[in-house]
């Protein structure tokens, strides 16, 4: 995994943890307005980062055409 991909993955895992913590705090009636506001801002940052990352990628991966099929040679049916 390249540094860029690793940094993005680490960032996303951290923000996932933040959302999980908020969910537990909400369920336990321990959530504060500050926690909600900070998490909302973090979700907005995730959105920006993912859009920037997506802009650097091809729209579809090669071979992902739903109408296409892949032929595999050398399988047990040969």
C-alpha positions as CSV (number, residue, x, y, z in Angstrom):
1,X,0.0,0.0,0.0
2,X,1.5,3.3,-1.0
3,X,1.9,6.1,1.6
4,X,-1.0,8.1,0.1
5,X,-3.3,5.1,0.2
6,X,-2.1,4.2,3.7
7,X,-2.6,7.7,5.0
8,X,-6.1,7.8,3.6
9,X,-7.0,4.3,5.1
10,X,-5.6,5.4,8.5
11,X,-7.6,8.6,8.3
12,X,-10.8,6.7,7.4
13,X,-10.4,4.2,10.2
14,X,-9.9,7.0,12.7
15,X,-13.0,8.7,11.6
16,X,-14.9,5.4,11.7
17,X,-13.8,5.0,15.3
18,X,-15.1,8.6,16.0
19,X,-18.5,7.7,14.5
20,X,-18.7,4.5,16.6
21,X,-17.9,6.4,19.7
22,X,-20.6,9.0,19.0
23,X,-23.1,6.2,18.3
24,X,-22.3,4.6,21.7
25,X,-22.6,8.0,23.4
26,X,-25.9,8.7,21.7
27,X,-27.3,5.3,22.7
28,X,-26.1,5.8,26.3
29,X,-27.5,9.4,26.5
30,X,-23.9,10.7,27.1
31,X,-23.6,12.7,23.9
32,X,-22.8,16.4,24.1
33,X,-23.6,19.2,21.6
34,X,-19.8,19.7,21.2
35,X,-19.3,16.1,20.4
36,X,-22.0,16.2,17.8
37,X,-20.7,19.4,16.2
38,X,-17.1,18.1,16.1
39,X,-18.1,14.8,14.6
40,X,-20.3,16.6,12.0
41,X,-17.2,18.7,11.0
42,X,-15.1,15.5,10.8
43,X,-17.7,13.9,8.5
44,X,-17.5,16.9,6.3
45,X,-13.7,16.6,6.2
46,X,-14.1,12.9,5.2
47,X,-16.4,14.0,2.4
48,X,-13.9,16.5,1.1
49,X,-10.9,14.1,1.3
50,X,-12.9,11.3,-0.4
51,X,-14.0,13.6,-3.2
52,X,-10.4,14.8,-3.7
53,X,-9.2,11.2,-3.8
54,X,-11.9,10.1,-6.1
55,X,-11.0,12.9,-8.5
56,X,-7.6,11.2,-8.9
57,X,-9.0,7.8,-9.9
58,X,-10.5,6.5,-13.1
59,X,-14.3,6.5,-13.0
60,X,-14.5,2.7,-13.5
61,X,-11.8,0.0,-13.2
62,X,-11.0,-1.9,-16.3
63,X,-13.1,-5.0,-16.6
64,X,-15.9,-3.6,-14.4
65,X,-18.4,-3.4,-17.3
66,X,-21.5,-5.2,-15.9
67,X,-22.2,-6.5,-19.4
68,X,-18.8,-8.0,-19.9
69,X,-17.6,-11.5,-19.0
70,X,-14.2,-12.8,-18.2
71,X,-13.0,-16.1,-19.7
72,X,-10.6,-18.1,-17.5
73,X,-8.6,-20.7,-19.3
74,X,-7.2,-23.8,-17.6
75,X,-10.1,-24.4,-15.2
76,X,-11.3,-27.8,-14.2
77,X,-13.8,-27.9,-17.1
78,X,-11.1,-27.8,-19.8
